[in-house]
């Protein structure tokens, strides 16, 4: 018994309710309407085609139907250190940098997480301690610089 595959081409107008299931890649002319918000405020104004994470340390994690995006470096104070907030919880132009930190989990600075080519791995924290039993590996083509701002003697 042979089967013939029938392809149905039609316009879908309105919303699909009750669920829909597709196999393969789904594309939409003009992009998908994806709700993007920052601190609960919607920031999209039209279809979104791409979410582009620029810079190192920018990550995302799927949490249910939401995608949690983390941008490294904080905000305020020029993006260096942790922002100091006003009493109303808004960001001030000031930030702080702790004077010491202890690395408690293994770190591997390689081409996956520290730049695809030759790069510098930098810390603005002047005193970095690696806990007992923890490994910090600086991969080929990487140079580690501790206290890049030279604030250790302040």
N, C-alpha and C positions, 0 to 999 in steps of 0.2 A: 504494500500500500504506500503510495507516495503522497506526500503532503506538499501543498503549495503555500508559501508564505505570502500573506496579503499585507500590504502596507497601506495604512489608512492615512491620508493627508487631509487635514481640515483645520479650520481656524477655531481656536478655543477662545470664547469670549466670556468674560466674567471670572468668577472664582470657581475652583474645583473644590467641592465639599465632600466629606466622607472619606477622604484620603485618595492618594494616587500612588502607584508604584511604577518605577521605571528601571530598566536594566540598561547599563551603558552610561555614556556621557550625555548629560542634558545641557543644552545650550539655549540661550535666550538672546534674541536680537535686541541690542540695546542694553544688555546686562540684566541682572536680577535686582529686584528691589530688596535691599538688605538693610535692616535697621541698625544703624551704628550710633552709639551714644557714648558720652564722656561724662562720668559722674552723674548719670541719670538724665542728661540733657541730650536730645537727639541732634546729631550733627550732619546727617546726610540730607541732601536736597534732590537726589535723583538716583537713577540706577547706578550700582557699584559693579565694576568689572573686576577690580583687583584690589587686594589689600597688600601693600608693599611695605615690609618692615625694613627700615633704613638704619644702618649703624649696628654696632655690636651690642649685645645684651638685651635686645628687644625680643621678647618671647610671647607666646600665646598658649593657652590651654583651653580645651573645650570643657565646659561645665554645663551639662544638660543641653539646653537650646541656646546657650550663650557662649561666646568666645571671650575669655578674659585675656586682655593684652597688657603686658608689663613693659614699660619703657624705662631703661636704666638711666641713672644719673639724676633722677628727681627733677624738680623744676624750681625755679627761683635761684637766686645766687649764681646765675649763669650756668646752671645745670651741673655744678660741681658740689658733691656732698649731698646732704639731706636738707630739704627746704625747711625753714622756720616759718611757722604759720602765725597769722594774726589771731586775735582772740575770737574772731568770727569764723575761724578755720579756713580762711583763704590764704593763698601763698603770698609770702612777703618776698622782697628781692634778696633776702639773706638766706644763707645755708650754713651748715656746720659739717666738720669732718672730725670723726673720732680720731684720737691720737694713737690708738692701738686696736688690733683685731687679731683673733685667733681663727685659723682655718681649721674647721672640724670635719670636713668631708674631702675625699680625694678630688683633685682637680687635674685635668689633662688639657693643657693649652696646646691645641693642635690645629690643623687646617679646617676642622669642622667648626670649632667654636672660638677661634682666635685669629681669623683672617686666612684667606686661601693662599696668600703668598707670604713673603717675609713681612713680619709685623712686630710691633712692640706691645707687650702686655704690661700695662702700667697700673700702679696703685697710688692713690692720693693719700692713703693712710701711711704715716711714717714708720710705724712699728708693726710688722707682720710676724706672727708666731704661727708655726705649723704644729698642730697637736700631735702627740705621740701616736704612732701607728697610721698616720695620715700621709698620703703621698701627693706631692705637687710636682707635676711633670711639665717641663717647658720643652715643647717639641722642636723639631728641626726647623730652622728659619725664623724662630721666635726669640725675641730678646726681652727679658723681664727687667722692669725698672720700678724699684720701690721708692716711695716718697718723691714722685715725679715733680711735685710742687716745691720740694725742698723746704717743708715747714717743720721738720723734726726738731729744729733748734729754737723754735719760738718760745 
